Amino acid sequence: MIKRTYWQRNTATDGYLLRRDVSRVLGNFLMVVLLFGLCFLILQPLLHQLSNTFMSRDDLFDPTVIAIPRYPTTEHFRLGLELMYYWQSLWRTLAITFSMSLLQISACTLVAYGFARFNFPGKRFWFVCVMITILIPPHILRSAMFINFRFFEFFGFIPLFTGGSVNLLDTLQGYTLLSATAMGLRNGLYIFILRQYFRNMPKELEEAAWVDGCGKLRTFAQIMLPDAVPVLMSCFLFAFVWQWTDGFYAGMFLRSFGMMAEQMAGLGDYFASWYVVSIGAAEGGLMLAPIALVEVMVSVGVLLGIAPLILVYLFAQRYFVESIGQSGIKM
Amino acid sequence: MKLTMRGKNAVAGYLFIAPFVLGFLAFMAYPLYQNIRMAFSTVTVDFANDEFSMAWAGLENIRRALLVDPDFTQYLVEELIAMGLLVLPVLIFSLFIAVLLNRAFPGRGFVRAVFFLPVILASGVLVGIETNNSLLSLVSEQIQNQNAMRANVTGVIESILVAEFGAGVADRFIEYIMAVVNQIYTIAMASGIQIVIFLAGLQTINPSIYEASSIEGATGWENFWKITFPMISPMILVVVIYSIVDFMSRTDGEIMGMIDIVVNRWREFGFGSAIAMIYFTVIAAVLAIVGFLISKLVYYYD
């Protein structure tokens, strides 16, 4: 066969080859520009905050300093760590978030398995209830939840023993109850994902176990669970991350625990009042903190608060993205 | 009593879902019922004596929310407009990005990770944290006005286009497009999960379908509309519903903020419940209409 040059082949195809290749290169180029541009769009505020927090006061008020501080300082971070009671809050939040997420995922797994593998009257009804918990955000029931937990009676059972209702607000018990009954933050979603996963597992496994005389609970614990570890891990990570940044349940049950969500949202205010007391008073009279500085402190709060999450995300990114793919969500 | 196999199964099933049944009754159904009752009552709470009582008030709270309160109806309309402005672009954006990400190219893992980052970065207290602060919220309006006045590229393009095409339908359309373009950051931040849902859907499409149509001479554009789009239409329903629910439960939404203030600061539980109920009814109606319309278009392959 005769070797033909590119041009010869191009003329042989009436210029189709060249057109195809040019449009392919152009298309790829446009795609790269677009995708990485959008990546930059998402990352830019984070990078901006990061560079701002290392700027000293002079840099902040100097219009010629844009991204790279001339006199870098870690002063804001040190102040932030102190005003947020960062380390104390970090350990507490880690302990509470970890245990609550674990509890929620355990409950959700049980429930999801029940929905995926058993037939019982009323199954459809209860599954509609799961969908309802996904569709109705708890935030909207705020006033009823407040009353419900402030005067907790559990359908009149509790007054039988104590003679009155219990105040569950601001207690860890309240949130433990919610977590243990799969009603924590976005737990309906985890039930949905896990159920979908269990449904797609082959039934033969359980049938074989049953034939060999293995009980239902044991089949679940020893046969189904080990295979489901990756998807459980994904759900756990979601629960952990969303729990970490959640202000709603934290505000309702964990206000006195100094959770990270509250601390990072409050740092701007902490700083403003700290400024009035310590710097404003020293300079004489009532001095409010400059807006630029408050903004920097808010950024410090955000960065310090999400640093553990970013770490988790860097190492476990795969679990986050793949869980939803595995579940094959469909309606 | 001896149970049949089916009976045993049913008992075991109920034992497995027992936590949820208890939790749902105590922490969802009951608050929901109470919320509806409180919306039609005057609620008085006596924190000192651990008591609260409700007195039937009829439509008083609803009337106050819809006719008396100066903010509520305005917030409601604004929220609905903002939702319309966000949900459609989020749908298009996430589908577009998912189609791009479905191809193999160097750096794909990184790009996917970045697009999913908003799921973490735009959750809980992190939403609107810049203006939640008391000092900054005072000046936030001023900052926004300043930004609006500053000449930017999209602003200039918008004024040129409007001048070119004049008033009328085109004008409205350009305004909408420009509003969307200006919102691109918000859109990207709201589409993390949606992109992954679409990606998962795209990966379930059998590649041999594309192969067959390409051999028949179909272009990429035709492939998208004739294969990808119908095959992914069930995901569109999921994504739209997820986006609407996600939008309504944003903690920095105007109505959410109002409920928070009414309940946590004013301690007016009846009024707060009434607002929540109206808001929820409106969203449920939107969900029902949108869900119905889209489910007509959905195509199920198997």
Interface residues (C-beta under 8 A of the other chain):
Chain A: N28 M31 V32 L34 L35 F36 L38 C39 L41 I42 L43 P45 L46 A107 L110 V111 Y113 G114 F115 R117 F118 N119 F120 P121 K123 W126 C129 V130 I132 T133 I134 L135 I136 P137 H139 I140 L141 R142 S143 A144 M145 F146 I147 N148 R150 F151 F154 F155 G164 S165 N167 L177 L178 A180 T181 A182 M183 I191 K216 F220 V241 W242 W244 T245 D246 G247 F248 A261 E262 M264 A265 G268 D269 A272 L288 A289 I291 V294 E295 V298 G301 V302 G305 I306 L309 I310 Y313 Q317 F320 V321 I324 G325 Q326 S327 G328 I329 K330 M331
Chain B: R6 N9 A10 V11 A12 G13 Y14 L15 F16 I17 P19 F20 V21 L22 G23 F24 L25 A26 F27 M28 A29 Y30 P31 L32 Q34 N35 M38 V43 V45 F47 D50 E51 F52 I97 L100 L101 F105 G107 G109 F110 V111 R112 A113 V114 F115 F116 L117 P118 V119 I120 L121 S123 G124 V125 L126 I129 E130 N132 N133 S134 L135 L136 V139 I184 Y185 A188 M189 I193 V196 I197 L199 A200 Q203 T204 P234 M235 L237 V238 I241 V245 M248 S249 T251 M256 I259 D260 V262 V263 N264 F269 G272 S273 A276 Y279 F280 L287
